[in-house]
Structures are given as C-alpha cells and as structure tokens.
Amino acid sequence: MCHDCSGPPLSSRRSFTRFLAAGAGLTVLTACTPEAPGAAAASSAPSSASPSPVAATASATTTAEAAAVPPAAPEAAPAPSPSAELPRQFSLTDPASPWLIVNKRRPLVPAAYAPADLVRPAVAMTASGEAALLNSTTAAAAEAMFAAAARDGVSMVLASGYRSYATQVATYNSYVAARGQADADTASARPGYSEHQTGWAFDIADGNGACGFQPCFADQPAAVWAKANGHRFGFVVRYPWMFHPITGYYYEPWHLRYIGVEAATDMASKGIFTLEEYFGVEAAPGYL
C-alpha cells in the first residue's frame, strides 16, 4: 500500500538514492502510479518473477488491515413495548379500543368519531349535557372508582366527560381567540385530537370545589386519591407532571383516562407514567 507518493522526507534522500540504485526504485514508482487497464498483460516481465520486498510488504499490510476491520454488527431489533408483555392486546388506532393513543401526532380516524355507547354514569357530577356522558365501559369503571373513593372518605366529582367534535371546535377556537394559537395548543386539543371525544377520558373535581382545573388541584384529596388508586379501576393520570415533552400537555391532575385494569396496574408496577412510553409510540410534543 502506498501511503505517500510524494517521496521520502529530506533526511532520508541519501538512503532513498541508494535504494533506487539497488534496483527497487522502479517498483516503488510503479506502486505509486495508477496502472492503466491491460498494462499488466503488456508487461515484458516474466509472470513467475518473485515480488519485490516493498510489494510483498504492501500486500501483507493490506491483508493485515483488511483482517483488522471488524465485521459490521447486525442491526439490533427494536425492543418490544412494555405493553407487549400483557396476555391481551388491543388496537392503538381504533377509537373504540381502550388502548387507543390519540395525541398531537395521532389524530382520531375518523376525525368526527362519536362513541356508539354513550351513557350517563351514576356518580356525583357538576357536568351537564353531553359532558355528563362517557362510553359504557368507562362509565362502569368510574362508578366503581367513585364509590371506592367515597368509602375512603374522599368526595370525587365528574366535572367534564364526553366532548363532541363540534364542541371541540368551539372550545379550541375560543382558546385561540383569547390566547393565540401557539398558547391555545398547550391548553386545548385541536378538533379531532381530543381524548374527551373518545368517551375514554374525563376530568374530575374535588367535592369541595377547590382548585378546579388549576395546578393546585394536584394537592386536593380527589386528585391525590385518584393518582394513588386509579389504576385499580383501569385509570391513569393521562398528562403527568413534567412529561409534557412526551405527551404534549402540561400537568393535568384532573384528567383521567381509562385503559383497563391490567394495563393501568402494569404501568403503575413498572413505574411508567405516559401512554406513549408504555405502548411504544413516538412522543408528541407538538403538532406536525
């Protein structure tokens, strides 16, 4: 292999001259000059001639360098999501699935989806109209959870449930008008991107009405109890503290999402706080 075709350094020119006189100069110059196609066949040198020491050294160096290059490692397969360990699996894209992931990068399909089984749960509530509705599975789980909280002396109230596409249009537009779109996107989902539209999510309040939809709600008995016990009934706090780079929303201790007892309990036992991480989908800090 020729590493420097410009010739030896000044300090070794005398030695190099003697080397050329010894008859090896032609070999070195040939190694440093690209060989034209067919040149080897036209050469008058016998094919059985032994290679010069320089050529033999170059060949050995090339072989050694080739052997020193490690083979490319096979590309590792992506690790399965934590949810893959559960015996039952559900769709992440079907709006009727408890594992549906809807966020700023995963809109509802269809955008105007409406649950076919909306019911009014038998729980204390301040909500009215469509906001008092949940899908039937979430409603049953909410009834069990509210009753358990009451047995523990905690008053929990349903503050906002289902929200239709049309209602979300009006809600989002009101935020945009008041704050501008950039700020609205941190507080309200765009139409077709809201969990409230699925019937799988709802907002709670404390029975005493303190800190409704405010950060201080995190310290109210209903929020503390729901965070600690919600998984027993299939619920998680969907937008936890300091995970907005993943979920796209700041802390909402009042927003609960049903994913089923198995998944919610598994998330709690593994110490995983977001659905994006648990179900192995990309983070959604903002809209594309």
N, C-alpha and C positions, 0 to 999 in steps of 0.2 A: 504494500500500500504506500503511495507517495503522499506524504503529509505536507511537503514544502517544495514546490517545483522551482523556486527561485534560486536554488543553490545553497551551499553550506555557508555558515557565518564567516566573517572576515578572519577570525582567529584560527580557522581550520583550512584556509585556502591552500596552504602549502601541503598539508596532508591530502587534501582532495586532489591536488595536481598529481601527486604520486599515485593516487588511486586510479586516476584516469590513465596514467602511463602504464599501469599494470593491466589495462585492458578491460576494466569494468565500467568505464565511463559510458560506453555505448549502451550498456544495459540500463544504467540509471537514467539516461536521457530518454530511452525508449519507454521506460516505466512512467515518465512524467509527461509523455506526449500521447494524446488520444490516438488510438490505432484506427486507421481507415478500414472500412469493410473490405475484406478479401486480402488485406495486407499479409496476414499470417500465411495464407496459401501461396502468395507470391514470393515469400522469403526463400533465399537460397540456402539458409542454414538447415543442416540435417535435422529431421524430426526426432532423432534419437539423442540429440545433444543434451547434456546434463544442464539443468538450470543453474544460473549464476548464484553465488551466495546471497546477493541482495534480493534477487527474485524469490529465492526459497524462503528468505526471511519474511518478505512481504506476504507471501502466500500463507505462511504459518501464522503471521499476525492477523490476517483477515479471518482465517479459520477460528483462531482463538477469540477474536472479537465477536464473531457470529455465535460461538458457543456460549459467550458470556451474557448475551442478551436473553433475559428470561422470557419464556413463552407468555403470551397475553393471558391474563386470568379470565376465566369465563365470567360473563356478566351475571351478578347475583340477582336472583328472582326477588321481586318486591315482597316485603314481609306482609303476611295476612293481617287484616284489621283485627283489633281486639274482639269485635263483634262476631268474627268468624268462628269463635270457639263455642258459641251457643248452639244447642241442638236444632233450634228452629230459626229459619232465616226468612226475612221479609224484604219486599222491594224498597229501594231507596228513592224511587221516582214516581211510584203510583200514589196519587193523593189519598187514596183510600187505605194506604198501608200505615201502620203505626210507626214504621221506621222511615217514613218519608223525610228527606232532607230538603228543606226549602230555605234558601238564604239569598244573599245578594248576587250569587252566581248560579243559582239553581232555581229558576222560576217555576211556578206551577204550570203544569200542562194538563188540560187547557188553562189559559190564564184566568178565565172566568169560572173556574171549578166551584161547584157548590156541593157539599155532602148531601147524600140522599136520605140520611137517617138522623136529622137534627131533632133533638128533644130538649126539653127544659128540665134540668136536674133538680131534685128535691133538696136544695141547700139554701142557706141564707144568702141573699144577694141584694146588691144595690143596682144591678144591671136591669135593663128592660128592653122589650122588643127583641130584635134578632140577637142582641148582645147577651141575652139570657139563655141562649141556646148553645149546645155542644153536640158533637156526634154521640151516638148512643153508648159506645164503648168508653169514651172519655167521661161522659155523664155518670155512668155507673161507678167508675173508679173515683170520681170526685165526691160522690155521695159517701162512699166508704171512707175516704180520707177526711172529709169534713167532720164526719161522725167520730172518728178516732181522735181528731184534734179536740173536739168538744169534750170527750171523755177525759182528756188530759188538761181540761180547764182552759183551752185556747179557743177563742172566738175567731173563726175564719169566714170571710165573706167573698162571694163571687162578684167581682167588680166589672169584668168585661169578658165576654166569651166570643162567640162567632161574629165575624165581620165579613159581609159580602164584598164582592169585587167593587160594586158600585159605591158602597160605603167607604171602602178603602180609597177609592178615587177622591172622594170628597175630603176624607181625613188627611190624606197626603197633600192635596192641593192647599188645604188650609195651613199646613205647616210651611209649605213653600211660600205662600203669600206673606206669612208672618216673619219667617226667618231667612228665606232664600233657600235654593235647592240644596246647596252643599250642607248647610246646617240641618235641613229637613231630613236628609238621608242618614243622619246619625240618630234621629229620634223616631222616625216613622218609615215603615216599609213602603216601597213603591207598589202600586196596584199589581196584583199577580205574584207578589213576592212575600206575602204576609202569612205567618203561621196561623193567625186568627181566622183566615179564610178556610182553613182545612177542617176546623172543628176539633183538632187535636190539642189546642192550646187555649189558655185563658189566664186572666190576671186576677189576683186575689187582693183583698184589703183586710186590714185588721178590724175586728168588731168595734173598736173604739174610734175608728175613723182617722187615726193619727197617721201623718206622713204618707197619705195616699199618692202613689206614683212619684214619690220623691226618694232620693238616695237614703234618707234617714229611715225609710221603711224597713231596711235591712235589719234594724235593731228591734223592730216590733215583734211581739210574740208570734203572730201568724207567720211571718217570714222566717223567723228562727226555727219554728217547729217544722214548717214545710221543707226547709233546706235539710234538716236532720232526718226527717221521716218520710218525705215524699216518695222516695224510691220503693218503699214498702207497698205502695199503691200504683207504681208504674210511672211516677212523675220525676222530672228533673228540672232544676232551675236552668232554663234554656240559655240565658245570657249572663254567665257568672262574672264575678269581679276580676278585672284585669285580663280578660280574654277577648277583648274587642278586636285585636288584630286577627283573630281567628273567626269569630262569629260575625263581626261587622257592626256590633251594637255594644254600647256601654252597659254596665251592670244594671240589670232589671230584676231585683229580688222578688218582684211580684209576678213575673211571667213564668208560668209553669207549662211544661209540655209533656204529654203522655207518650211513652214509647213502650210500655209494657213492664210488668214486674221483673221479668227475667233480665231484660236489658238494663233497666234502671238500677237494679241491685248489682249487676255485674259492673256497671260503670262506677258505682259507689265503692265496691270492694277493690277495684283496680286503681282508684284514685284518679279517674279520668273525668274531666269536667265539661268537655264540649262534645256535641254530637259529631262534629266534623272529625275530630280525632278518633272517637270511638268507632265510627263507621268507615273510617279510612277515606274520606273525601277531602279535596283541597280546601284550604282556608278561604274565607270570603270577606276580606276586609273592606271591599268596595265593589260597586257595580262595574262590569266590563264595558 
